[in-house]
Amino acid sequence: MRDPQAPLKPEILELLARSEVPVIALVAPAGFCKTSIAEAYGRRFAQCVTLRASPGMTADELLGNLEQPAQCTILDAAERLDDAVWREALERLLAMRPHDGAVIVCTRREPSLFFLSDVVSPHNLLVLRRADLQLSLNEIRELVPQAAEVSEAAIHAIRYLTAGWPLPTLALIRLAARGWLCDSYSVIDPRLSDLFDWLEVNALNTLPAELRDILFRCVASRDLTTRDFDEIFPEGHTRHDLRLYRNAQRAVIGIAGEIRVQRLLALLVRTRHSATLERYARKACSEFLERGEGLRVVRALIGIGDLAGAAETLDSLPFEETHDLSGYAYPGLELEYFSGTAPPYERYPLLWLQLVPGRIHVVPAIRLAREGARIVHANGVSNERVRRWLLSTVATLFVAAGDLRSAENYASLLLEDEGAAADAPVATDLAQICIAYAHGRYREVLNRWARTRAY
């Protein structure tokens, strides 16, 4: 998927031109335009030679008859070389380099057995990684053709999916320019098959078996942390694999310690490897049950669409312990969000309630409010406490959607129950705070807020 119109960041080329260091390393996964950047920078030299590595190559085979290297030498696909060959080739290129020349290394990973700074003095080395090469939201906007009618919502959806991954970003922009990516974010589409094929070949299939196993585990159970792997893998094996996994720059450690997989890769796994993913999720559920971690069972079951199993487990947990299903803990959200369809939440009132904090960021408030209203009017909410917090949440969502009349109607149903339980006044006050704020009744907001803090 080498694109002649690869999106190059102008500031990166300016940085390279100003750096004047003899060795530059571009370290990032496929699709970050490493070779295109190196070739664009190489054009400022009178001579530029590209050496492309192949698996099993020796240093002699790679360098060939390069007795008099050009001013700029690009070592491309260095990750295909054994680390010992990689180091030898780099040392020989540096020894042959003209005093005003440059060596550029393009690689998808850093070597495991040595550091680049072991071969090159740090002050002579510039390393640019994925975070440096990814596109910002403004840069994505600039890539959109002027004649194309691409909405701001679609641009944000592209950024959300790709996190600035240049070539996938360009592919989705082209789909959006043709009207194939609309404001509903319905990107689960056969026309994405070429992009998914590229991701499969250049990202998923390049992972060693151990890291592929980690990837599937992390997508199946989004709240897995490095601590979980201490029980999954033998001692000493885990940390090495996780270090390699993070170095591959396809995952990061999130704010709650969980391992976050790049969204496009997660979407690829969910759409093309659903059977394998379910197997991993079921295995994780068994492990969580053995450890008495019911909430994590709920999260894993949601991720594979088993809402009935998730709701059954959730209903068995104490109400106070069922609040944390938001954000990263809801891996199935990508499919709901990007396919534009919603599961039958009305069958599972408590599950719907606990997922609102995670869904509010990507599902319109009016849609959530109407879903909640249907659940309230259904006959299946037998738990008065659940019904009370449903009413409070629905009223709040209608305020967020700008429908104050509906918000007041549902908040009035709360007033009928106000003395029913200890938390009833809190549920009422929280809904009334939102309504009062929307009407500009700030003194009432402060009074009710002070009262809720006293409960």
C-alpha positions as CSV (number, residue, x, y, z in Angstrom):
1,M,0.0,0.0,0.0
2,R,2.9,2.4,-0.8
3,D,1.1,5.5,-1.8
4,P,2.6,8.0,-4.2
5,Q,0.6,10.7,-2.4
6,A,1.8,9.7,1.0
7,P,0.9,12.4,3.6
8,L,4.2,13.9,4.7
9,K,4.4,16.2,7.7
10,P,6.1,19.4,6.6
11,E,7.5,20.0,10.1
12,I,9.2,16.6,10.0
13,L,11.1,17.5,6.8
14,E,12.0,20.9,8.3
15,L,13.2,19.2,11.5
16,L,15.4,16.9,9.5
17,A,16.8,19.7,7.4
18,R,17.7,21.7,10.6
19,S,19.0,18.8,12.6
20,E,22.4,18.3,10.8
21,V,22.9,15.0,12.6
22,P,24.6,12.2,10.6
23,V,22.3,9.4,11.6
24,I,18.5,9.5,11.5
25,A,16.2,6.6,12.6
26,L,12.6,6.5,11.7
27,V,10.9,3.8,13.9
28,A,7.2,3.2,13.4
29,P,4.8,0.5,12.2
30,A,3.9,0.1,8.5
31,G,2.0,3.0,7.0
32,F,3.8,5.9,8.8
33,C,5.5,7.0,5.5
34,K,9.0,6.3,6.8
35,T,10.5,5.5,3.4
36,S,8.7,8.4,1.7
37,I,10.1,10.8,4.4
38,A,13.6,9.4,4.0
39,E,13.5,9.7,0.2
40,A,12.1,13.3,0.4
41,Y,15.0,14.2,2.8
42,G,17.5,12.4,0.6
43,R,16.7,14.6,-2.4
44,R,18.5,17.4,-0.7
45,F,21.8,15.6,-1.2
46,A,23.6,15.3,-4.6
47,Q,23.5,11.5,-4.3
48,C,21.2,9.2,-2.4
49,V,21.2,5.4,-2.4
50,T,18.5,3.1,-0.9
51,L,19.4,-0.3,0.4
52,R,16.4,-2.5,1.1
53,A,16.9,-5.4,3.5
54,S,15.4,-8.8,3.0
55,P,15.0,-11.6,5.6
56,G,18.2,-13.7,6.0
57,M,20.5,-11.2,4.3
58,T,24.1,-10.9,5.5
59,A,25.8,-7.5,5.8
60,D,27.9,-8.3,2.7
61,E,24.8,-9.1,0.7
62,L,23.1,-5.9,1.8
63,L,26.0,-3.6,1.2
64,G,27.1,-5.3,-2.0
65,N,29.7,-3.3,-3.9
66,L,29.1,-0.1,-2.0
67,E,32.7,0.8,-1.6
68,Q,32.0,4.5,-2.2
69,P,28.7,5.3,-0.5
70,A,26.6,8.2,-1.6
71,Q,26.2,11.3,0.5
72,C,22.9,9.9,1.8
73,T,22.3,6.2,2.4
74,I,18.9,4.9,3.3
75,L,18.7,1.5,5.1
76,D,15.1,0.5,4.5
77,A,13.2,-2.3,6.2
78,A,16.0,-2.8,8.7
79,E,13.6,-4.9,10.9
80,R,14.0,-7.8,8.5
81,L,17.6,-8.2,9.4
82,D,19.0,-10.2,12.3
83,D,20.1,-7.9,15.1
84,A,23.8,-8.9,14.6
85,V,23.6,-8.2,10.9
86,W,21.7,-4.9,11.5
87,R,24.4,-3.7,13.8
88,E,27.3,-4.8,11.5
89,A,25.7,-3.1,8.5
90,L,25.1,0.1,10.5
91,E,28.7,0.2,11.8
92,R,30.1,-0.3,8.3
93,L,27.8,2.4,6.8
94,L,28.9,4.9,9.5
95,A,32.6,4.0,8.8
96,M,32.1,4.7,5.0
97,R,29.9,7.8,5.5
98,P,31.4,11.0,4.0
99,H,31.9,13.7,6.7
100,D,29.0,15.7,5.3
101,G,26.8,12.7,4.6
102,A,23.9,11.1,6.3
103,V,22.6,7.6,7.1
104,I,18.8,7.1,7.5
105,V,17.4,3.9,9.0
106,C,13.8,3.0,8.4
107,T,12.4,0.2,10.6
108,R,9.2,-1.0,12.1
109,R,10.9,-1.9,15.4
110,E,14.0,-1.1,17.3
111,P,16.6,-3.9,17.7
112,S,16.2,-6.2,20.7
113,L,19.8,-7.0,21.4
114,F,21.4,-3.6,21.2
115,F,20.4,0.1,21.4
116,L,21.0,2.4,18.4
117,S,22.9,4.7,20.9
118,D,25.4,1.8,21.4
119,V,26.5,2.3,17.8
120,V,26.0,6.0,17.3
121,S,26.8,8.7,19.9
122,P,23.5,10.2,21.1
123,H,24.4,13.7,19.9
124,N,24.8,12.3,16.4
125,L,21.5,10.5,16.4
126,L,17.9,11.6,15.8
127,V,15.2,9.1,16.4
128,L,11.6,9.8,15.3
129,R,8.9,7.4,16.4
130,R,5.2,6.8,15.8
131,A,4.2,9.7,18.1
132,D,6.3,12.1,16.0
133,L,5.0,10.8,12.6
134,Q,1.3,10.6,13.3
135,L,-1.0,13.2,11.9
136,S,-2.8,15.8,14.1
137,L,-6.5,16.7,13.6
138,N,-5.5,19.9,11.7
139,E,-3.2,17.9,9.4
140,I,-6.0,15.5,8.7
141,R,-8.3,18.4,7.8
142,E,-5.6,19.7,5.4
143,L,-5.5,16.4,3.6
144,V,-9.2,16.6,2.6
145,P,-9.6,17.8,-1.0
146,Q,-11.1,21.3,-1.2
147,A,-13.8,20.1,-3.6
148,A,-14.8,17.2,-1.3
149,E,-17.8,17.5,0.9
150,V,-16.4,15.9,4.1
151,S,-18.1,16.9,7.3
152,E,-16.3,17.8,10.5
153,A,-18.0,14.8,12.2
154,A,-16.5,12.5,9.5
155,I,-13.0,14.0,10.1
156,H,-13.3,13.4,13.8
157,A,-14.4,9.8,13.1
158,I,-11.3,9.3,11.0
159,R,-9.1,10.7,13.7
160,Y,-10.8,8.5,16.3
161,L,-10.2,5.4,14.3
162,T,-6.7,6.0,13.0
163,A,-5.2,8.1,15.8
164,G,-3.3,9.8,13.0
165,W,-1.9,6.7,11.3
166,P,-1.0,8.3,8.0
167,L,-1.8,5.8,5.3
168,P,-5.0,4.4,6.8
169,T,-6.0,8.1,7.4
170,L,-5.5,8.8,3.7
171,A,-7.5,5.7,2.7
172,L,-10.5,6.8,4.9
173,I,-10.3,10.4,3.7
174,R,-10.7,9.1,0.1
175,L,-13.7,7.0,1.2
176,A,-15.2,10.1,2.9
177,A,-14.6,12.2,-0.2
178,R,-16.6,9.7,-2.3
179,G,-19.5,9.9,0.2
180,W,-18.7,6.4,1.6
181,L,-18.1,7.6,5.2
182,C,-21.0,9.5,6.5
183,D,-21.9,11.3,9.7
184,S,-23.4,8.1,11.2
185,Y,-19.9,6.6,11.1
186,S,-21.0,3.5,9.4
187,V,-17.6,2.2,8.4
188,I,-18.3,-1.5,8.7
189,D,-18.5,-1.6,4.9
190,P,-17.2,-4.0,2.2
191,R,-15.4,-1.1,0.7
192,L,-13.0,-1.2,3.6
193,S,-11.8,-4.6,2.6
194,D,-8.6,-3.3,0.9
195,L,-7.7,-1.3,4.0
196,F,-8.4,-4.3,6.2
197,D,-6.3,-6.6,3.9
198,W,-3.4,-4.2,4.2
199,L,-3.8,-4.1,8.0
200,E,-3.9,-7.9,8.1
201,V,-0.7,-8.3,6.1
202,N,1.3,-5.3,7.4
203,A,0.3,-5.2,11.1
204,L,-1.5,-8.3,12.4
205,N,0.5,-11.0,10.5
206,T,3.8,-9.4,11.3
207,L,3.4,-10.1,15.0
208,P,5.1,-13.1,16.5
209,A,2.8,-15.8,17.8
210,E,3.3,-14.7,21.4
211,L,2.4,-11.0,20.7
212,R,-0.6,-12.0,18.5
213,D,-1.8,-14.0,21.5
214,I,-1.4,-10.9,23.7
215,L,-3.2,-8.8,21.1
216,F,-6.3,-11.1,21.0
217,R,-6.4,-11.3,24.8
218,C,-6.3,-7.5,25.0
219,V,-9.1,-7.0,22.4
220,A,-11.2,-9.7,24.0
221,S,-10.8,-8.2,27.5
222,R,-10.0,-4.5,27.2
223,D,-9.4,-4.1,30.9
224,L,-6.4,-6.4,31.0
225,T,-3.3,-4.9,32.7
226,T,0.3,-6.0,32.9
227,R,-0.5,-7.6,36.2
228,D,-2.9,-10.0,34.5
229,F,-0.1,-11.4,32.4
230,D,1.9,-12.4,35.5
231,E,-0.7,-15.2,35.8
232,I,-1.0,-15.9,32.1
233,F,2.7,-16.3,31.1
234,P,5.7,-17.8,32.9
235,E,7.8,-15.5,35.1
236,G,10.2,-13.3,33.0
237,H,8.5,-14.2,29.7
238,T,5.6,-11.7,30.2
239,R,7.6,-8.5,30.7
240,H,9.8,-9.2,27.7
241,D,6.8,-9.7,25.4
242,L,5.0,-6.7,26.7
243,R,8.1,-4.6,26.2
244,L,8.3,-5.8,22.6
245,Y,4.6,-5.2,22.2
246,R,4.9,-1.6,23.3
247,N,8.0,-1.1,21.3
248,A,6.1,-2.3,18.2
249,Q,4.0,0.8,19.0
250,R,0.7,-0.9,18.5
251,A,-0.5,-0.6,22.1
252,V,-0.1,1.8,25.0
253,I,-0.8,1.6,28.7
254,G,-4.0,3.5,29.5
255,I,-4.8,5.7,32.4
256,A,-6.2,2.8,34.4
257,G,-3.2,0.6,33.7
258,E,-5.1,-1.3,31.0
259,I,-3.4,-2.2,27.6
260,R,-5.1,-0.3,24.8
261,V,-4.9,-1.7,21.3
262,Q,-5.0,0.7,18.3
263,R,-8.6,1.1,17.3
264,L,-8.3,0.1,13.7
265,L,-6.5,-3.1,14.7
266,A,-9.2,-3.8,17.3
267,L,-11.9,-3.3,14.7
268,L,-10.1,-5.6,12.3
269,V,-9.9,-8.3,14.9
270,R,-13.6,-7.9,15.8
271,T,-14.8,-8.0,12.3
272,R,-12.6,-10.7,10.7
273,H,-11.7,-12.8,13.7
274,S,-14.8,-12.8,15.8
275,A,-14.8,-16.6,16.4
276,T,-11.2,-16.6,17.7
277,L,-12.0,-13.5,19.7
278,E,-15.0,-15.2,21.4
279,R,-12.8,-18.1,22.3
280,Y,-10.4,-15.8,24.1
281,A,-13.2,-13.9,25.8
282,R,-14.8,-17.1,27.1
283,K,-11.4,-18.2,28.4
284,A,-10.9,-14.9,30.1
285,C,-14.4,-15.1,31.7
286,S,-13.4,-18.5,33.2
287,E,-10.3,-17.0,34.7
288,F,-12.2,-14.0,36.1
289,L,-14.8,-16.2,37.7
290,E,-12.2,-18.3,39.4
291,R,-10.8,-15.1,40.9
292,G,-14.3,-13.8,41.9
293,E,-14.1,-10.8,39.5
294,G,-17.7,-10.7,38.3
295,L,-17.5,-7.2,36.9
296,R,-14.7,-8.2,34.6
297,V,-16.8,-11.1,33.4
298,V,-19.5,-8.6,32.5
299,R,-17.1,-6.5,30.5
300,A,-15.7,-9.4,28.5
301,L,-19.2,-10.7,27.7
302,I,-20.3,-7.2,26.5
303,G,-17.3,-7.2,24.2
304,I,-18.5,-10.3,22.3
305,G,-22.1,-9.2,22.3
306,D,-23.4,-11.7,24.9
307,L,-25.6,-9.2,26.6
308,A,-27.9,-11.9,28.1
309,G,-24.9,-13.4,29.9
310,A,-23.5,-10.0,30.9
311,A,-26.9,-8.9,32.3
312,E,-27.3,-12.1,34.2
313,T,-23.9,-11.8,35.8
314,L,-24.5,-8.0,36.5
315,D,-27.8,-8.7,38.2
316,S,-26.0,-11.0,40.6
317,L,-23.6,-8.3,41.8
318,P,-24.4,-5.8,44.6
319,F,-25.8,-2.6,43.1
320,E,-23.0,-0.5,44.6
321,E,-20.3,-2.6,42.8
322,T,-21.7,-2.4,39.3
323,H,-20.8,1.2,38.3
324,D,-17.6,0.8,36.4
325,L,-18.5,-0.3,32.9
326,S,-17.5,2.9,31.1
327,G,-14.8,3.9,28.7
328,Y,-12.1,1.3,28.0
329,A,-14.2,-1.4,29.8
330,Y,-16.7,-1.5,27.0
331,P,-14.8,-2.9,24.0
332,G,-18.0,-3.8,22.1
333,L,-18.7,-0.1,21.7
334,E,-16.7,0.3,18.5
335,L,-19.0,-2.1,16.7
336,E,-22.1,-0.4,17.9
337,Y,-20.7,3.0,17.2
338,F,-19.4,2.4,13.7
339,S,-22.1,0.0,12.5
340,G,-24.9,2.4,13.6
341,T,-26.9,-0.4,15.3
342,A,-27.8,-0.8,19.0
343,P,-28.3,-4.1,20.8
344,P,-31.7,-4.7,22.5
345,Y,-30.8,-2.8,25.7
346,E,-34.5,-2.6,26.7
347,R,-34.2,-6.2,27.9
348,Y,-31.4,-5.4,30.3
349,P,-32.2,-2.2,32.2
350,L,-29.4,-2.3,34.7
351,L,-26.8,-3.1,32.0
352,W,-28.1,-0.1,29.9
353,L,-27.8,2.1,33.0
354,Q,-24.3,1.1,33.8
355,L,-23.1,1.6,30.2
356,V,-24.4,5.1,29.8
357,P,-21.1,6.7,31.0
358,G,-19.2,4.8,28.3
359,R,-21.7,5.4,25.5
360,I,-22.4,9.1,26.1
361,H,-19.1,10.0,24.5
362,V,-20.0,8.5,21.1
363,V,-23.8,8.0,21.0
364,P,-26.0,11.1,20.7
365,A,-27.7,12.1,24.0
366,I,-31.1,12.2,22.4
367,R,-30.7,8.6,21.2
368,L,-29.7,7.5,24.7
369,A,-32.5,9.4,26.3
370,R,-35.1,7.7,24.0
371,E,-33.6,4.3,24.7
372,G,-33.9,5.0,28.4
373,A,-37.5,6.2,28.0
374,R,-38.5,3.0,26.3
375,I,-36.9,1.0,29.1
376,V,-38.8,3.0,31.7
377,H,-42.1,2.4,30.1
378,A,-41.5,-1.3,29.6
379,N,-42.8,-3.7,32.1
380,G,-39.5,-5.4,32.8
381,V,-38.1,-3.0,35.4
382,S,-39.1,-4.7,38.6
383,N,-36.3,-3.3,40.8
384,E,-37.4,0.0,42.2
385,R,-33.9,1.2,42.8
386,V,-32.9,0.5,39.2
387,R,-36.1,2.2,38.0
388,R,-35.3,5.3,40.1
389,W,-31.9,5.7,38.7
390,L,-33.2,5.1,35.2
391,L,-35.6,8.0,35.6
392,S,-32.8,10.3,37.0
393,T,-30.5,9.3,34.1
394,V,-33.2,9.7,31.4
395,A,-34.1,13.2,32.7
396,T,-30.4,14.2,32.7
397,L,-30.0,12.9,29.1
398,F,-33.0,14.8,27.9
399,V,-31.4,18.0,29.4
400,A,-28.2,17.2,27.5
401,A,-30.2,16.8,24.3
402,G,-32.0,20.1,24.9
403,D,-35.5,18.7,25.5
404,L,-36.3,20.3,28.8
405,R,-40.0,19.5,28.7
406,S,-39.3,15.7,28.5
407,A,-36.6,16.1,31.2
408,E,-39.1,17.7,33.6
409,N,-41.7,15.0,32.9
410,Y,-39.3,12.2,33.9
411,A,-38.0,14.2,36.8
412,S,-41.6,14.6,38.1
413,L,-41.9,10.8,38.2
414,L,-39.0,10.8,40.6
415,L,-40.8,13.2,43.0
416,E,-43.5,10.5,43.5
417,D,-40.9,8.2,45.0
418,E,-38.8,10.6,46.9
419,G,-39.4,9.0,50.3
420,A,-39.1,5.5,49.1
421,A,-35.4,4.8,49.9
422,A,-32.3,6.5,51.2
423,D,-30.9,7.3,47.8
424,A,-34.2,8.6,46.4
425,P,-33.6,12.2,47.2
426,V,-30.1,12.0,45.7
427,A,-31.5,10.7,42.4
428,T,-34.1,13.4,42.4
429,D,-31.7,16.2,43.2
430,L,-29.2,15.2,40.5
431,A,-31.9,15.3,37.8
432,Q,-33.3,18.6,39.2
433,I,-29.7,20.1,39.3
434,C,-29.4,19.6,35.5
435,I,-32.8,21.0,34.8
436,A,-32.2,24.1,37.1
437,Y,-28.9,24.7,35.5
438,A,-30.4,24.6,32.0
439,H,-33.0,27.2,33.1
440,G,-30.3,29.4,34.7
441,R,-31.6,28.9,38.3
442,Y,-28.1,28.8,39.8
443,R,-29.1,29.3,43.4
444,E,-31.3,26.2,43.2
445,V,-28.4,24.3,41.7
446,L,-26.1,25.3,44.6
447,N,-28.7,24.4,47.2
448,R,-29.5,21.0,45.7
449,W,-25.8,20.3,45.3
450,A,-25.1,21.1,48.9
451,R,-28.0,18.8,49.9
452,T,-26.7,15.9,47.8
453,R,-23.3,16.2,49.4
454,A,-24.9,15.9,52.9
455,Y,-26.5,12.5,52.2
